[in-house]
Amino acid sequence: MRTILGKIKGDRVIWAIVFILTILSFLAVYSSTGTLAYKYQGGNTTHYMIRHGVFLLLGLALMYFAHLLRYTYYSRIFQIAFYIALPLLLLTLFYGLNLNDARRALPLPFNLSFETSDLAKLTLVVYLARMLTKKTQELKDFNKVLLYLFLPVIAICGLILPANFSTAALLFSISIVLMFIGRVKITYILAMIALVIMLGGATLGVLSLMPKGKQWRLDTWKARVENFSKGEKAENYQVEQAKIAIATGGLLGKMPGKSTQRNFLPHPYSDFIFAIIVEEYGLVGGTVLVLLYLILLFRAVRIVIKVPRNFGVFLAIGLSFGLVFQAFINMAVAVHLLPVTGQPLPLVSMGGTSILFTSLTIGILLSVSRDVENNNESELLELTHE
């Protein structure tokens, strides 16, 4: 055990947060998949527990090996991945698995699937960090900004949008934050936002003129917004069940494994897992979960302050902001602050691709912090020998 701990580098607080979230995820998913097990596995409740446990272990292993590789190497790796992500997104758009009228994943052997948007999210963040570092002088020209930043962002987000509006919006927001921190002129950023709004408006206009059944997910988007704004109980079954779970949790909760709303709440193991956690662990458990993500963001900010290279700064900001923002979107949906989006809770919700890419994301963030540690140790040795 000491040998393993001795090889773990990077921010120890982030590692601690990861282990706490992993344990919480294992318990929460096992508790919330009972109905799913009886429906699809003949009552074998351990099936999803083992499956989820395997993905968590694979995620931790991926995180460990990712944090050992110097973060600067990811610049070149994901430059190649960018050109892989684009055709995969296009392939998914037309030939992906059709789930709830959305094609988000490509089928894999052994009844598995691969959500290409998870690859695209990480790839775009690393790509933008690379461009903002390498093309600093060129990005003073609007045409270069359009070529190196705007078009890739619009291409990736545009291919994700038809099947997953919330992921496209989240990724676009992260891109805007990175460009702002990367000192891209605010007029250029506003021009991009205006362009996206116009393209979005034109797309919605075209879709609304098409016959029913050929409007992609326009009806779904409209229904979610209308249901959220009206607040009608009959039209907001998911949110109402989530509210009941949160309300009955009280201060300390019903204790692990004793949720009742898991039998009524759709997707209690993914989209609404926060409601199950509050029901079983109470307001205290929910507050601790929120604090864990805030501490993760705080530690990432500390890394940003200390990292010597711009690429590391952009990488740490983009990766940490994306994770924490996604977490708060998931929790906001559960408490009815946002319309239902389908965003998983990072490293907690059940999933395959999402857990692996979240683990890889944190591994890269830890790689940045490991480099900071190495620089601090080098400076300390230099001072000692003077």
C-alpha positions in Angstrom: 0.0 0.0 0.0 2.8 2.4 0.9 4.5 1.6 -2.4 1.3 2.5 -4.3 0.7 5.7 -2.3 4.4 6.7 -2.8 3.9 6.6 -6.6 0.8 8.8 -6.5 1.8 12.3 -7.3 -0.1 15.5 -7.9 -2.6 17.3 -5.7 -3.4 15.1 -2.7 -6.7 16.9 -2.0 -7.9 16.2 -5.5 -7.0 12.5 -5.1 -8.9 12.5 -1.8 -12.0 14.0 -3.5 -11.8 11.4 -6.2 -11.7 8.5 -3.7 -14.6 9.9 -1.7 -16.7 10.4 -4.9 -15.8 6.9 -6.1 -17.0 5.3 -2.9 -20.2 7.5 -2.9 -20.8 6.6 -6.5 -20.5 2.9 -5.8 -23.0 3.0 -2.9 -25.5 5.3 -4.7 -25.5 3.4 -7.9 -25.9 0.1 -6.1 -28.8 1.5 -4.1 -30.6 3.1 -7.1 -30.4 0.3 -9.7 -32.7 -2.2 -7.9 -35.7 -1.5 -10.2 -33.4 -1.7 -13.2 -32.1 -5.0 -12.1 -35.6 -6.5 -11.6 -36.6 -5.2 -15.0 -33.7 -6.3 -17.1 -31.6 -8.8 -15.0 -34.3 -11.0 -13.4 -33.7 -9.4 -10.0 -29.9 -9.8 -10.0 -29.0 -6.6 -8.1 -25.3 -7.4 -8.1 -25.1 -7.2 -11.9 -25.0 -3.4 -12.1 -23.0 -3.1 -9.0 -20.2 -5.3 -10.5 -20.5 -3.5 -13.8 -20.2 -0.1 -12.3 -17.4 -1.2 -10.0 -15.4 -2.4 -12.9 -15.8 0.9 -14.7 -14.8 2.8 -11.5 -11.7 0.7 -11.2 -10.8 1.1 -14.8 -11.4 4.9 -14.4 -9.0 5.0 -11.4 -6.4 3.0 -13.3 -6.7 5.4 -16.3 -6.5 8.4 -14.0 -3.3 7.0 -12.4 -1.5 6.3 -15.7 -2.8 9.7 -17.2 -1.3 11.6 -14.3 2.1 10.0 -14.8 2.4 11.3 -18.3 3.7 14.9 -18.5 0.7 17.1 -19.4 2.5 18.8 -22.3 2.3 15.5 -24.3 -1.5 15.8 -24.3 -1.2 18.8 -26.6 0.1 16.6 -29.4 -2.0 13.5 -28.5 -5.3 15.5 -28.6 -4.3 17.3 -31.8 -4.6 13.9 -33.5 -7.7 13.0 -31.4 -9.4 16.2 -32.7 -9.4 14.8 -36.3 -10.8 11.5 -35.0 -13.5 13.1 -32.9 -15.1 15.0 -35.9 -15.8 12.0 -38.1 -16.9 9.9 -35.1 -19.5 12.6 -34.2 -20.7 12.7 -37.8 -20.9 8.9 -37.8 -22.9 8.9 -34.5 -25.3 11.5 -35.9 -26.5 9.2 -38.6 -25.6 5.6 -37.5 -25.5 5.8 -33.7 -27.8 4.0 -31.3 -31.3 5.5 -31.3 -32.2 6.0 -27.7 -35.2 8.3 -26.9 -35.1 9.7 -30.4 -31.4 10.8 -30.0 -28.3 9.2 -31.5 -25.5 9.8 -28.9 -23.5 6.6 -28.9 -21.9 4.1 -31.2 -22.5 0.4 -30.5 -19.7 -1.7 -29.2 -19.3 -5.5 -28.6 -20.5 -7.0 -25.3 -23.6 -4.8 -25.1 -21.5 -1.7 -24.6 -21.7 1.7 -26.2 -19.3 4.7 -26.8 -20.6 8.2 -26.4 -18.5 10.2 -28.9 -19.5 13.5 -27.3 -17.4 12.6 -24.2 -14.3 12.3 -26.4 -15.2 15.5 -28.3 -15.6 17.5 -25.0 -12.1 16.6 -23.8 -10.6 16.9 -27.2 -11.9 20.4 -27.8 -10.8 21.8 -24.4 -7.2 20.5 -25.0 -7.3 21.8 -28.6 -8.3 25.3 -27.5 -5.7 25.3 -24.8 -3.1 24.4 -27.5 -4.3 27.0 -29.9 -4.4 29.8 -27.3 -0.9 29.0 -26.4 0.7 28.4 -29.8 -1.1 31.1 -31.8 -1.0 34.0 -29.3 0.2 36.6 -31.8 -1.9 35.4 -34.7 -5.1 35.5 -32.7 -5.1 39.3 -32.8 -6.4 38.9 -36.3 -10.1 38.1 -36.6 -9.6 35.8 -39.6 -7.1 33.7 -37.6 -9.5 33.6 -34.6 -12.3 32.4 -37.0 -10.0 29.7 -38.5 -8.3 28.4 -35.4 -11.0 28.9 -32.7 -14.5 29.7 -34.0 -14.8 27.1 -36.7 -13.6 24.1 -34.7 -15.9 25.1 -31.8 -18.9 25.6 -34.1 -18.1 22.3 -35.9 -17.9 20.2 -32.7 -20.8 21.8 -30.9 -22.9 21.7 -34.0 -22.4 18.0 -34.5 -23.3 17.4 -30.8 -26.3 19.7 -30.8 -28.9 17.6 -32.6 -28.7 14.7 -30.1 -27.5 16.5 -27.0 -28.4 20.2 -26.7 -27.2 20.5 -23.1 -23.7 19.1 -23.8 -23.3 21.4 -26.8 -24.3 24.4 -24.7 -22.0 23.3 -21.9 -19.1 22.9 -24.3 -19.7 26.2 -26.0 -19.8 27.9 -22.6 -16.4 26.4 -21.6 -15.0 27.5 -25.0 -16.1 31.1 -24.4 -14.5 31.1 -20.9 -11.2 29.8 -22.3 -11.2 32.4 -25.1 -11.9 35.1 -22.6 -9.1 34.0 -20.3 -6.9 33.5 -23.3 -7.3 37.3 -24.0 -9.1 36.9 -27.3 -10.7 40.3 -28.0 -14.1 40.7 -26.4 -15.5 42.0 -29.7 -14.4 38.8 -31.5 -16.1 36.7 -28.7 -19.3 38.7 -29.0 -19.2 38.3 -32.7 -19.0 34.5 -32.3 -21.9 34.5 -29.8 -23.9 36.6 -32.3 -23.0 34.2 -35.1 -24.1 31.2 -33.0 -27.3 32.8 -32.1 -28.1 33.5 -35.7 -27.2 30.0 -36.8 -29.2 28.6 -34.0 -32.2 30.8 -34.8 -32.0 29.8 -38.5 -31.8 26.1 -37.6 -34.8 26.3 -35.3 -36.7 28.1 -38.0 -35.9 25.5 -40.6 -36.8 22.6 -38.2 -40.1 24.2 -37.3 -41.1 24.3 -41.0 -40.4 20.6 -41.4 -43.1 17.9 -41.1 -43.7 16.3 -37.7 -41.4 13.4 -37.1 -38.6 15.0 -39.1 -37.8 17.9 -36.7 -34.9 16.1 -34.9 -35.4 16.9 -31.2 -37.1 20.2 -31.6 -40.3 19.0 -29.9 -38.3 17.5 -27.0 -36.5 20.8 -26.4 -39.7 22.8 -26.6 -41.5 20.4 -24.3 -38.7 20.6 -21.7 -38.7 24.4 -21.6 -42.5 24.6 -21.5 -42.8 22.0 -18.8 -40.1 23.8 -16.7 -41.8 27.2 -17.1 -45.3 26.0 -16.5 -44.4 23.7 -13.6 -47.4 21.5 -14.1 -47.2 18.3 -12.0 -48.5 16.0 -14.6 -45.9 17.2 -17.1 -42.9 17.2 -14.7 -43.1 13.7 -13.3 -39.3 13.4 -13.1 -38.8 16.6 -11.2 -41.7 16.0 -8.9 -40.3 12.6 -7.9 -36.9 14.2 -7.4 -38.4 16.9 -5.1 -40.1 14.2 -3.0 -36.8 12.4 -2.6 -35.0 15.5 -1.5 -37.9 16.6 0.8 -38.1 13.3 2.5 -34.4 13.1 3.0 -34.4 15.6 5.8 -31.3 16.6 7.6 -29.5 13.2 7.9 -31.4 11.2 5.3 -32.9 7.7 5.4 -29.5 6.1 5.5 -27.8 4.2 2.6 -29.9 1.7 0.7 -33.2 2.9 2.1 -34.4 5.2 -0.7 -38.1 4.7 -1.7 -38.1 7.2 -4.6 -35.7 5.1 -6.5 -38.7 2.9 -7.4 -40.6 5.8 -9.0 -37.9 8.2 -10.2 -36.8 7.7 -13.8 -33.0 7.4 -14.2 -32.2 7.6 -10.4 -28.7 6.1 -11.1 -27.7 8.8 -13.6 -29.6 12.0 -14.3 -31.2 12.2 -10.9 -28.7 10.5 -8.7 -28.2 13.7 -6.7 -31.9 13.4 -5.5 -31.2 9.8 -4.3 -28.1 10.9 -2.5 -29.9 13.6 -0.6 -32.8 11.2 0.2 -30.4 8.7 1.7 -27.7 11.0 3.1 -29.8 14.0 3.8 -29.1 17.7 3.5 -25.7 17.0 5.2 -24.7 14.5 2.5 -25.9 16.8 -0.3 -24.0 19.8 1.1 -20.8 17.7 1.4 -21.2 16.7 -2.2 -21.5 20.3 -3.3 -18.5 21.2 -1.2 -16.4 18.5 -2.8 -16.9 19.9 -6.2 -16.2 23.5 -5.0 -13.0 22.3 -3.3 -12.0 20.6 -6.6 -12.5 23.9 -8.4 -10.6 25.7 -5.7 -7.6 23.3 -5.9 -7.7 23.7 -9.7 -7.4 27.5 -9.3 -4.4 27.0 -7.0 -2.8 24.9 -9.7 -3.5 27.6 -12.3 -1.8 30.2 -10.1 1.4 28.1 -9.8 1.7 26.4 -13.2 4.5 28.0 -15.2 3.2 27.5 -18.7 0.2 29.0 -20.5 -0.9 25.6 -21.9 -1.1 24.3 -18.3 -3.2 27.3 -17.2 -5.7 26.9 -20.0 -5.8 23.2 -19.6 -6.5 23.3 -15.8 -9.1 26.0 -16.2 -11.0 24.3 -19.0 -11.0 20.9 -17.5 -11.9 21.9 -14.0 -14.5 24.4 -15.0 -16.2 21.8 -17.3 -16.4 19.2 -14.6 -17.7 21.5 -11.9 -20.1 23.3 -14.2 -21.5 20.0 -15.4 -21.9 18.8 -11.7 -23.9 21.9 -10.8 -26.1 21.6 -13.9 -27.0 18.0 -12.8 -27.8 19.1 -9.3 -29.7 22.2 -10.5 -32.0 19.9 -12.6 -32.7 17.7 -9.6 -33.9 20.8 -7.5 -35.8 22.2 -10.5 -33.6 25.2 -11.1 -33.0 24.2 -14.7 -35.0 22.1 -17.2 -34.2 18.4 -17.5 -30.9 18.1 -19.5 -29.6 14.6 -19.1 -26.2 15.6 -17.8 -24.6 12.9 -15.6 -23.0 13.8 -12.2 -19.2 13.5 -12.9 -17.6 10.5 -11.4 -20.9 9.6 -9.5 -23.6 8.8 -12.0 -23.6 5.3 -13.5 -22.0 5.2 -17.0 -19.2 3.7 -19.0 -17.8 6.3 -21.4 -18.6 9.2 -19.0 -16.7 7.6 -16.1 -13.6 6.8 -18.2 -13.4 10.3 -19.8 -14.1 12.0 -16.5 -11.2 10.0 -15.0 -9.0 10.9 -17.9 -9.9 14.5 -17.4 -9.0 14.4 -13.7 -5.8 12.5 -14.6 -4.7 15.3 -16.9 -5.5 17.9 -14.3 -3.4 15.9 -11.8 -0.6 15.7 -14.3 -0.6 19.5 -14.4 -0.4 19.6 -10.6 2.3 17.0 -10.6 4.4 19.2 -12.9 3.9 22.1 -10.4 5.1 19.9 -7.6 8.2 18.9 -9.6 9.0 22.6 -10.3 8.6 23.5 -6.6 10.9 20.6 -5.6 13.5 21.8 -8.2 13.4 25.3 -6.9 13.8 24.1 -3.3 16.8 22.0 -4.2 18.4 25.0 -6.0 17.9 27.1 -2.8 19.3 24.4 -0.7 22.5 24.2 -2.7 23.1 27.9 -2.9 
